[in-house]
Amino acid sequence: MNDSAGSAPSTSHNVVFVGGSSYSGSTMLDMMLANGPDTFSCGEVGFMFKPYREHHLAARSADDPRESILWAKLFATGPERLYLEIFERFPKVHTIIDSTKDPIWIHDQSRHLKHQGIEVRNAVIWKTPEEFFASRDKRGRKLGWKRAWVNYHRLYFRLVPDWISVRYSELVKRPESLRSICEQLGVEYFPGKEEYWNGEFQTIFGNASAKIHLH
């Protein structure tokens, strides 16, 4: 584990990438971190630029009533200007949370951001192999679970050099551990920050079972 991501909230612009294999809790951690007036959740915005499902394509269109017109406008700016555009549109925002998870997206976007003078921080949320198998089995997707778990983490650790580790079960059982996570990532913490369902979000995509609490 590398804890060089910081220890105190920063007033400069920065982007936090939340990595994690599927069903790892990345959407939940994204919204916990983004619960606050100076933070913005992108959700899995990378899949709007690199779609692999029909609803990823639909989000590009301002005519699609299922998605906010904001995302169609952000898509038009292109991936290299995405975060700059968010900071310009929301001047009170200092931190953007992106839980796209794809290590290649994190690697490529981190490179653009560093050239733009925007600080990058990373967190990877994880489940043990047993926990991951249980999550896949519950959804009828246990086939290939071991390969999926191993391949994701192998690629992530190869492409993402600096990160903090967040264990899903620890975050769920001890919500107060979010304070330490925020300190390491330089994200403002306040009591009740873990109650993300009380916040306001324009996040896109992500795990539906985590987002249902918003409604």
C-alpha positions in Angstrom: 0.0 0.0 0.0 1.2 3.5 -0.8 -0.1 6.3 1.4 1.5 9.2 -0.4 -1.9 10.5 -1.6 -2.1 13.2 1.2 -3.3 13.7 4.7 -5.3 16.9 4.7 -8.0 18.5 2.5 -6.6 20.6 -0.3 -8.0 23.8 -1.8 -6.4 23.1 -5.2 -8.1 21.1 -7.9 -7.6 17.4 -7.7 -9.2 14.2 -9.0 -9.6 11.0 -7.1 -9.9 7.8 -9.1 -11.7 4.9 -7.3 -10.6 1.5 -8.6 -11.9 -1.9 -7.9 -13.1 -5.0 -9.6 -16.8 -5.4 -10.4 -19.1 -5.5 -7.3 -16.3 -4.3 -5.1 -18.2 -1.3 -3.6 -16.6 1.4 -5.9 -19.9 3.2 -6.5 -20.6 3.3 -2.8 -17.1 4.6 -2.0 -17.4 7.2 -4.8 -20.6 8.7 -3.4 -19.3 8.6 0.2 -16.3 10.6 -0.9 -18.3 12.9 -3.1 -20.9 13.7 -0.4 -20.1 17.3 0.3 -20.5 20.8 -1.3 -17.0 21.0 -2.7 -16.9 17.5 -4.3 -18.4 16.2 -7.5 -19.1 12.5 -8.4 -18.4 11.5 -12.0 -19.5 7.9 -11.4 -18.3 5.6 -14.2 -17.9 8.5 -16.7 -15.2 6.7 -18.6 -17.7 4.3 -20.1 -19.5 7.2 -21.8 -16.3 7.6 -23.9 -15.5 3.9 -24.1 -19.0 2.3 -24.1 -19.7 -1.4 -23.9 -23.4 -1.3 -23.0 -26.4 0.4 -24.7 -27.1 2.9 -21.9 -23.5 4.1 -22.1 -24.2 5.2 -25.7 -27.6 6.8 -24.7 -25.9 9.1 -22.2 -24.1 10.9 -25.0 -27.4 12.3 -26.3 -29.0 15.3 -24.8 -32.3 14.1 -26.2 -32.4 11.0 -24.0 -34.7 11.7 -21.1 -33.1 9.0 -18.9 -29.8 11.0 -18.5 -29.1 14.6 -17.5 -28.3 17.0 -20.4 -25.2 17.8 -18.4 -23.5 14.6 -19.4 -24.2 15.1 -23.1 -22.5 18.5 -22.8 -19.6 17.0 -20.9 -19.2 14.3 -23.5 -18.9 16.9 -26.2 -15.8 18.4 -24.5 -13.9 15.2 -24.9 -12.0 13.1 -22.3 -8.9 15.3 -22.1 -10.9 18.3 -21.1 -13.6 16.5 -19.1 -12.4 17.5 -15.6 -11.4 21.0 -16.5 -14.9 21.5 -17.9 -16.5 20.2 -14.6 -14.3 22.6 -12.5 -15.3 25.5 -14.8 -19.0 24.7 -14.6 -18.9 24.1 -10.8 -16.6 26.7 -9.3 -17.2 25.6 -5.8 -15.9 22.1 -6.6 -12.3 21.3 -5.6 -12.3 17.5 -5.8 -13.8 15.3 -8.5 -14.4 11.6 -7.8 -14.2 9.2 -10.8 -15.1 5.5 -10.2 -14.7 4.3 -13.8 -12.5 1.5 -12.4 -10.9 0.7 -15.7 -7.1 0.8 -15.0 -6.3 1.9 -18.6 -8.7 4.8 -18.2 -7.2 5.8 -14.9 -3.7 5.6 -16.3 -4.5 7.7 -19.4 -6.5 10.3 -17.6 -3.9 10.6 -14.9 -1.4 11.5 -17.5 -3.6 14.2 -19.0 -4.4 15.7 -15.6 -0.8 15.9 -14.5 0.0 17.9 -17.7 -2.9 20.2 -16.7 -1.5 20.8 -13.2 -4.3 18.9 -11.5 -3.3 16.5 -8.7 -4.3 12.9 -9.0 -5.1 10.6 -6.1 -6.1 6.9 -6.2 -8.0 4.5 -4.0 -8.6 0.9 -4.7 -11.5 -0.8 -2.9 -11.3 -4.6 -2.7 -13.0 -7.8 -1.5 -11.3 -11.0 -0.6 -11.6 -13.8 -3.2 -14.3 -15.4 -1.0 -16.2 -12.2 -0.8 -15.9 -11.5 -4.5 -17.1 -15.1 -5.3 -20.1 -14.6 -3.1 -21.0 -11.3 -4.8 -20.7 -12.9 -8.3 -22.6 -16.0 -7.2 -25.5 -14.0 -5.9 -25.9 -12.4 -9.3 -25.5 -15.7 -11.2 -22.1 -14.8 -12.5 -19.8 -17.1 -10.7 -18.3 -18.5 -13.9 -14.8 -17.1 -14.4 -14.8 -15.2 -11.1 -11.2 -16.1 -10.2 -9.8 -15.0 -13.5 -11.8 -11.7 -13.2 -10.5 -11.0 -9.7 -6.9 -11.8 -10.5 -6.8 -10.1 -13.9 -8.3 -6.9 -12.7 -5.9 -6.4 -9.8 -2.9 -7.5 -11.8 -3.6 -4.8 -14.4 -4.5 -2.2 -11.8 -1.2 -2.6 -9.9 0.8 -2.5 -13.1 -0.8 0.7 -14.4 -1.6 2.7 -11.2 1.6 3.4 -9.2 0.3 5.3 -6.2 -2.9 4.3 -4.3 -4.4 3.7 -0.9 -6.2 0.4 -0.1 -9.8 0.3 1.1 -11.3 -3.0 2.2 -15.0 -3.2 1.5 -15.9 -5.1 4.6 -14.0 -2.7 6.8 -15.8 0.3 5.3 -19.2 -1.4 5.7 -18.7 -2.6 9.3 -16.8 0.5 10.5 -18.2 3.5 8.6 -16.1 5.8 10.8 -13.0 4.4 8.9 -14.1 6.9 6.1 -12.4 9.6 8.1 -9.0 8.0 7.7 -9.7 7.4 4.0 -10.6 11.0 3.4 -7.5 12.2 5.3 -5.3 10.1 3.1 -7.0 11.3 -0.1 -7.1 15.0 0.9 -10.9 15.0 0.8 -12.9 17.0 3.4 -14.5 14.9 6.0 -17.5 15.7 8.3 -19.6 13.5 10.6 -22.3 11.8 8.6 -20.3 11.9 5.3 -20.8 8.2 4.9 -24.6 8.8 4.7 -24.3 9.6 1.0 -28.1 9.2 0.4 -28.5 12.6 2.1 -26.3 14.3 -0.5 -27.0 15.7 -4.0 -25.5 13.9 -7.0 -25.4 14.1 -10.8 -23.3 10.9 -10.9 -23.6 8.7 -14.0 -23.7 4.9 -14.3 -22.4 2.7 -11.4 -23.9 0.0 -9.4 -27.7 0.2 -9.2 -28.1 -1.4 -5.8 -25.8 1.2 -4.3 -27.5 4.1 -6.1 -31.0 3.0 -5.1 -30.4 4.5 -1.7 -30.4 8.0 -3.4 -34.1 7.5 -4.1 
